[in-house]
Each structure stands twice: as C-alpha cells, then as structure tokens.
Amino acid sequence: MPSKFPEDTRLLIEEALRRYFPQTTCPETIYEAMKHSLFSGGKRFRAVLVVESAKVFGGRAEDVLPTACAVEYIHTYSLIHDDLPAIDNDDLRRGVPTCHVAFGEDIAILAGDALYSEAFRLISTLQKANDPQSIIQVIRELATASGVSGMVGGQVVDIQSEGKTVDEETLRFIHEKKTGELIKASVRSGAILACASNKELEVLTDYATNLGLAFQITDDILDVVGDTAILGKTAGSDERRGKVTYPAVFGLKKSEEMAKITVDRAKDALKRLNRNTDTLADLADFVYERRF
C-alpha cells in the first residue's frame, strides 16, 4: 500500500476483527464461510475511516473498534452477495475463490446474511459511548447506508442499467448509493462516537460524499487498466457484463480527470475543519493513487 495509508490502524482493526469474531462453531460450515470472506485480506478502508474520523475529534481508536469492525462485516456481506451468479457472477475476490465458489450459493447467501446481522449485534453489544444516543445514531447511519436508500438501492439500479445507455445523473446515483453511502456512514459514525458537532458532521459529509464517488470512479478505472493478479478480482468484468461505469460513459482519460477533481473536492472540504485532518486527506490521495 502507498506510504500514506495508515497501516498501523489497519493492523489494529485486523486484530480486533479476529478478537470479536464469534467463537462458536455450530454449525461449523457457516462460520467457515464467513471467515473465508472476512479474513481473505482487503484494505479495511471503510473500517479505517471510522477510526481515523474519530481520532480527528479526540476519540481513541480502541473506543470505536466495535463499530469499525461492524462496518467491515457489512462491507464483506455486500461483496459476498455482489459476487453471486445472479448479480455479478465473479469467481475471484481478494485473490481467492469467492464465497459461493468455495461453499456453494446457498451457504454464501446465508454467510452474507449472518455477517450483516452480526454487525449490528457487535455494535449493540460492545460499542460504548459517553452519550448512548450516539450508538443508536450510528446504527441508524449504517442501516440506512446499507438498505434501500443506500447500497441495495444503488445495486438495483446498477442491475437494471446493465447493457443500457444512461445519463450522468443515473450513473452518479448508482455510484453514490452502491459505494458512497457506506463510505459516508463510516466517516460519520466515527465522528459521531467522538462527539463531533452537527456543523463538523456537515463538513465530513461533504468530504465523504466526494471520497465515495472518487473511490468508485477509480474502481471503474482499475477494472479497465488493472491486472487481475494485483487487483485480486477479475479485471475487465464490468465491460463484459455491460456495466454502467465512468470509463464506459466518459472514456478513460475523462474518468481519471473526474476522479482527481472529486478527490480534490474531498480534501478542500476538510480545510473547513479547525482540526488535524492530515490522515483523512492522505486517505483521499490513497483513493486516487491506489492500484488495487
């Protein structure tokens, strides 16, 4: 990973994920399927955002780890379901066989369902805060981001748009909902738990909205120019499925320009905070510079 990525935070999250993961193994198959996808690698980008956002407002990493790990559960659940034959039909994720390839479609669906429910059990059981209402607010943020107003809604429009010509508004809707909403909720959740003010949350929302859009644009670009061995998933799958992407609509060069613009907008938003936001700015640069 580029040097600007907070590797120490990622390692802290990695350890917490293993510590919090349910210890029971009955029935064993479902836990093996959950572990297969949750511990197959990954940047833990959204979980890192929870922690680093909290730190901006004086929060400690250790105090928000349950929510950070819950976000990773939700993200992994979404990947398991996205990879299914009925949706993206991918057989490789993070360099290993996708969950349905390794365990079958039925167990993969249930593994995704289990991770999603475990996410909210984790927050409601282990997350602590000075203001208990902030925990309820975080649960609301993540439920909204992952439901019909967020990931699910974006995924539905994405599926319905395959092989069609869509306008920029529809393309942006897909990207902001399918990817951007969980990134935004991750940033906001860390800040909420660290008692950020409403005005500060508004600034972070501006940052995160642009960050999420930039993340998906670069993801689209990597699907065109990336290498399967480096990406850990099959490159070129978007074009083969007729997916609506920024390179498909605007071309590669214009998409790269748009990614840079949205990253710059994210960093500019942070300047309105009277806080040390260097790491959040670095994470925006990471989004633009990443190669996997």
PyMOL commands that set and color helices and strands:
alter all, ss='L'
color gray80, all
select helices_A, chain A and resi 7-20+28-38+45-56+61-82+99-103+105-126+132-146+151-161+168-193+198-225+228-231+237-240+246-250+252-270+278-289
alter helices_A, ss='H'
color red, helices_A
select strands_A, chain A and resi 92-93+96-97
alter strands_A, ss='S'
color yellow, strands_A
deselect
rebuild
show_as cartoon
